[in-house]
Amino acid sequence: MNGTASGGSLGLTGTPSPGASWSTGHGGALELDGVSGAVTAPGPVVDTRRRFTVSAWAKADGPDWNVDRARGGRE
């Protein structure tokens, strides 16, 4: 990883923690280690005053995992 994570067409750039790296599979997806992996953005990345959708592809590496978010509607 070169120190930044791209925000696609939004033009935003995030800073990865040491537990984040680019995977060689699935087109170069961001891989988080499950402990400290994260990407921090310099400001808001979603305008929560408007409707938005979040989508993710996740693959657990072990038998002991849980779904952190599976929710619809407003929070």
C-alpha positions in Angstrom: 0.0 0.0 0.0 1.4 3.4 -0.9 0.0 5.2 2.2 -3.4 6.2 0.8 -6.7 4.6 -0.1 -8.6 6.0 -3.0 -12.2 7.2 -2.7 -13.0 6.5 -6.3 -14.9 9.2 -8.2 -15.4 11.2 -5.0 -11.8 12.4 -5.0 -11.4 11.6 -1.3 -8.2 10.0 0.0 -7.9 8.0 3.2 -5.0 7.0 5.4 -4.7 3.3 6.2 -3.7 1.9 9.6 -0.9 -0.7 9.8 -3.5 -3.4 9.8 -4.8 -2.5 6.3 -3.2 -3.7 3.1 -4.1 -4.2 -0.6 -5.0 -7.8 -1.4 -3.7 -9.5 -4.6 -7.1 -11.2 -5.1 -10.5 -9.8 -6.2 -9.1 -7.0 -8.2 -6.9 -5.6 -5.5 -9.4 -5.2 -2.6 -8.6 -3.5 0.7 -7.8 -6.2 3.2 -8.3 -5.5 7.0 -6.6 -7.7 9.6 -9.6 -7.8 11.9 -7.7 -6.2 14.8 -6.4 -2.8 13.9 -7.2 -2.5 10.1 -9.0 0.7 9.2 -8.9 3.6 6.8 -9.3 7.1 8.3 -10.6 10.0 6.1 -9.8 13.6 6.7 -13.4 14.6 6.9 -17.0 13.3 6.3 -17.2 10.8 3.4 -21.0 10.5 3.5 -23.6 13.3 3.5 -26.0 11.7 6.1 -28.6 14.3 5.4 -29.4 12.4 2.2 -30.1 8.8 1.4 -27.1 6.6 0.8 -26.2 2.9 0.4 -23.3 1.1 1.8 -22.2 -2.2 0.2 -19.3 -4.5 1.1 -17.9 -7.9 0.2 -16.6 -9.7 3.3 -14.9 -13.0 3.7 -14.1 -14.4 7.2 -10.8 -16.2 7.6 -11.8 -18.2 10.6 -14.7 -19.9 12.3 -15.2 -17.3 15.0 -16.7 -14.3 13.3 -19.9 -12.2 13.7 -21.8 -9.7 11.5 -21.2 -6.3 12.9 -23.8 -4.4 10.7 -26.9 -5.8 9.0 -29.5 -3.1 9.3 -32.0 -1.3 7.1 -33.8 2.0 7.6 -32.7 5.0 9.6 -30.4 4.9 12.6 
